Amino acid sequence: MRVGILTYHCVPNFGAQLQAMSTVGYLKRMGHTPILLHWYPKDLEALYTRRVPKIQRKCQMQFAETHFPLSSLCRNEKQLIKEIERQQLDMIITGSDALFKYKPICDRERAFSKRKLRFVNNYVSSEDLDGNPFFCDYYGELSRQIPVVAFSVSSQNCPYFRMAEEEREKMGRYLRNFKKITVRDQWTKSMVEEVAGLKNIEITPDPVFAFNQNCYIDIPTKEEILSRFSLPEHYALFSFAKGVLPIQYVEEIGRAIKQHGITPIALAEPEGLGDVFFSDQVDLPLSPIEWYSLIKNADAYIGTRMHPIIVSLHNAVPFFSYDGNGTSDIHGSFNHNSSKIYDILKKASFEDNTYPLRSHSVMPSTERVVDSILSFHRANCAGFAESMYNNYMGAMSGLFVL
């Protein structure tokens, strides 16, 4: 089958490109012909142009162009529909990643545009319900009604309970275009079931839980990684954006880790090095496969974001997550259950290895963080990773027996 993949594949985000590569690799393994639909609207590109240094954007775009079976570039839905028709696809897989993320109109900030001489919504318009193919809003325009499925999609803890009735009706109508939907977390499951009126939406693993099996390019070995970045045998990666945590707090954890013979290393995010001032650093440019191997071969990962945690779980690497997800109601009450990170850590029984940044509760002590690394149960983690891989394989094969 000629299978189109619609996801975040060329944005300068390490996890996004890894999940895209895993999906491509799975389809190759199963004898299909994958085509990554090169959807990259200008407003989304402009967003990353503001956030990510040019040297890193270039590195990750070259990674996509070198290793992905890309279609022609599509800047809008008209071009995307035309490309789907031209490729003569038999099926489209939407996912994975945070493709169902959406900001309700009531939550959008407004700013005055000098160019348009009026107030405009200050958000990425390609994430709106109109002009966002991740919600399958284009389906009625296809000349052939091929099956379109969504696999392990997340809503990025979208506060769907604040959506107006008109928004909910439109989102539900689009979501029902999918032949099948699976999601990555309980929060997105609840959103899809409530908004679209669907039942028994399945929760399935992120494709990165099968990366070692699906990857079709060489993953650098530990020896290659140590040599390439001049790293010691034992190292712990610290990765934070600027302003996330107090500098002294992070440095204190680094000193405590070092007392156990593990060198703290500052790892850059795509936006660059944050407030982690260790003498040893891994800076940009950095390819997704290098980033993956750095975490895979580390003694520990301490930081934010979801995919570093999935890479750690997949490879039984000790970790501590400072989770920036979660939602608050109108009274300011924090709900950690909307976090995709917390959702997966509950399944893995590693809830104690995370701290919700948005909760404003007491920060975890240095002792707690270091102990969670040193006492990490690798065997339990490896068992969980194997179960996620098996679940992933079963769920992916189920997409082809609709």
PyMOL commands that set and color helices and strands:
alter all, ss='L'
color gray80, all
select helices_A, chain A and resi 14-29+42-51+54-67+77-87+105-107+125-127+133-135+139-141+160-162+165-175+186-196+207-214+222-228+247-258+288-296+307-314+336-338+340-348+351-353+357-359+366-374+378-398
alter helices_A, ss='H'
color red, helices_A
select strands_A, chain A and resi 2-6+33-39+70-74+91-94+110-113+118-121+148-153+180-183+202-203+235-239+263-267+281-282+300-303+319-323+327-328+334-335+354-356
alter strands_A, ss='S'
color yellow, strands_A
deselect
rebuild
show_as cartoon
